[in-house]
Amino acid sequence: MTSTPLNVLFIVTSLKRGGAEVQVVELVSGLDPANFSKHLFTFEPGLDLLDRLDRATVSLHHWPRSNRCDYRSILEISKIIDKYNIDIVHCTLQMSLLRGWMGVRLSKRKPKLIVALHTTVNISKKAELLNLTVMQWLMRCCVKVICVCHSQELHWLNKFPFLAGKTRVIYNGIDTEKFKPNAHRAFGKALRDRLGIPIQAQVICHVAGFRPEKGHSILLEAFNLLAPHHKDACLLFVGDGPLRHKIEELVLKANLTSRVYFLGSLADIRPALAACDCTVLASTAVETFSIAMLESLAMEVPMVATSIGGTAEAVIHGRTGLLVSANQPGAMADALSYMLEHYEERQAMGAAGRDLVITDFSATKMLTEMERTLSEAAANF
C-alpha cells in the first residue's frame, strides 16, 4: 500500500436496493480507511441502502437529478475530484461511467478511471446500441475494467477485443457471517407463522425487482405447472417494481392467491431465505452474478436458476443447485419439482453452496482484490 491513503470516488446511480448497489455499498464500507479516503456519489433518487453504508468512514455525496436532461451532477463530480484530490474514480454500471468520464474531463486533477461492469446480455437493442456507439469509447479511457465473473469477462472480450489487458475479475462477495443459516431459522419460522404458511408446506422464494428481465411471469407459469402435483408448495415473491401489479393479476387469474405471497422489498432478506426450501433465479437477460444468489447459497438454500451470465460459476448443476435454460417454464417446473421431492439432495446442495461462497465469494476476498486493483491503478498517478 501507499504511505498515505488513496482518495477514491465511487459513483453509482443510486442507493436503491439492487445487486450492483448492494455490492458497491459493501465494497466502499469495507475498504480499510487507513489505506483509502472514500467518497460515494449518487445521482438518482433512492437511499434504501443508507443504513448499510459506513457513514463514519465514507463521505456520501447525494445529488439526485431532477430529470433526464439534468447533468448538473457532472459539474459536481468535477468539483469533488478537485476539492478532495481524488486519485481514482470508480464507476459502477455504464451510466455512472458516462458521468464519471465527463466529470474527469472537466476536473483539473484528471484522476484514473475504473469501471465495474454488471451486465452481459443487454435488456434491449437500445442498450446494445449505446454500448456500441458510446460506452466502448469510454471504456477505452479506463485503466481497468472490472468484471464480476469469468463468463462476463469472456463476453466483453469477445465483444470488444481492445479490452484485452484491461479486464480483471473480482467476484461479488458477501459477508458470510451475516448469513449464517442456524442464526436465522427462528426468524424464518416466525415469518412462515405470520404469513400463515403451514408447517408441512414447501416454500420457493424468488428475490428480484419486478422488471421484465427478472422473469416473474416465467416463474409463475412454472409454478402453475407444478402446483397440481405439489399441493403443499407455495411461492414467495420478494421485491417491488413496476410489474408487480401485473403479476398479482396473473396470480389472481390462475387462482393461486392462497399459495403465492408478495412480501415487497425487505430491508433484511435473511428471514425469507430461512423460511424457504429453495430459491429461484428466473432472469432472462442482464443477470451476471447475482448477490441474491450468493446470499441464498450462504444460507444453505440451494437454487434453481437460469443459465444467464456467470450464474453457473456459483450455481453448479447438481452440486449447489440446478440450472435450466432461460424462458423455459416447463424445464423450470421440472427442476423445482426435483428440488422439492429430494430432501437429502437438497440439503447436500445447500451445504455445498455455503462452502463455495465461503471459499470463493466472501466479502473479505472481494475487498482484498479491490484494494490490490485500486493500488495498482494509482501506482503511476
Secondary structure, DSSP 8 states (H G I E B T S, - for coil): --SS-EEEEEEES--SSSHHHHHHHHHHHHS-TTTEEEEEEE-SS--TTGGGS-TTTEEEEE---SSTT--HHHHHHHHHHHHTT-SEEEEESHHHHHHHHHHHHHSSS--EEEEE---SS-SSHHHHHHIIIIIHHHHTT-SEEEESSHHHHHHHHHH-GGGTTTEEE----B-TTTT-GGGGHHHHHHHHHHHT--TT-EEEEEE--S-GGG-HHHHHHHHHHHGGG-TTEEEEEE---TTHHHHHHHHHHTT-TTTEEEEE--S--HHHHHT-SEEEE---SS--S-HHHHHHHHTT--EEEE--TTGGGTS-BTTTEEEE-TT-HHHHHHHHHHHHH-HHHHHHHHHHHHHHHHHHSBHHHHHHHHHHHHHHHHTT-
